Amino acid sequence: MAKDVVLSPTAIKNYERIIEYLTSKWGIKITNDFIGRFEEVIALLSVDAGIYPFINVAKQVQKCVLTKHNVLYFKETEDFIKILTIFDTRQNPEKLIEII
C-alpha cells in the first residue's frame, strides 16, 4: 500500500530554491525535467522506500539520489514518508549533519 509523502519546511524551501534557480539559470525545459524526476522519485518512495539505502540506521534516515547535484534525505514512519531535506551535493557535507 502506498504511503503519503510529506515535505518538511526545510525540504519545501530547498525545493522552491531549486525551482527558482533552474528557471532563472537554465530555463523551463530543465526545470520541468527536474520536476518530473522529483515526482518520479516521490512515486517510488510512496510505494517502496526500502529500495533506498540507510545513511543513519540509528535515526532511520535514508537517501535517494535525485540528480547528480541533489540528494533527497528522508525517514519512513508507520504512516507516511517525511522528506527531511533536498541537499545540494556541492555544499559542505558538514551542513548535512545539522539538518539530519
ABEGO torsion letter per residue (X at the ends): XBBBBBBBAAAAAAAAAAAAAAAAAAEAAAAAAAAAAAAAAAAAAAABAAABBBABAAAGBBBBBABAABBBBBBBBAABBBBABBBBAABBAAAAAAAX
